[in-house]
Amino acid sequence: MKKLTVLLMILVSSVALAQTDDRDFQAYLYNDDYEVFMRINFYDSNITIPEQPLYGELPGFLGKKRNSFCWIITSAKIKNGVAELSLINDYGSEDLTAQLSRQNDSIYVLKQLEGSALKVPKDGKWQKLPKALELKRRR
């Protein structure tokens, strides 16, 4: 009887762990070529931007390494394994809609759909990001 109880507890624990590991849109994603990253949690919307607490808890943001500039994700809706995003820059002067999709265990693609071009500061100038940006997931 004890063995059956222990086996059931292990089974329940493994099911619970499997459910939490399947959160595709709770991650840290990065692209080293453009030195950008995304911190996202589209399930709980509990991401805060470092040194910018004024915005409160959000679904996430796209940031630039070694820079405080960011694109704020104001809304994220997951439908059929693809997240539909609304973003604004941290000045509030530009906005866009995009899709974030998971290609495999470690690769995601951020596609710009409508609105402003996604650009980040680089060496005192603005660098446009490609319409389809590949990001890797850090485990």
Buried (B, 14 or more C-beta within 10 A) or exposed (E): EEEEEEEEEEEEEEEEEEEEEEEBBBBBBBBEEBBBBBBBBBEEBEBBBEEEEEBEEBBBBBBBEEEEBBBBBBBBEEEEEBBBBBBBBBEEEBBBBBBBBBEEEEEBBBBBEEBBEBBBEBEEEEBEBEEEBBBBBEE
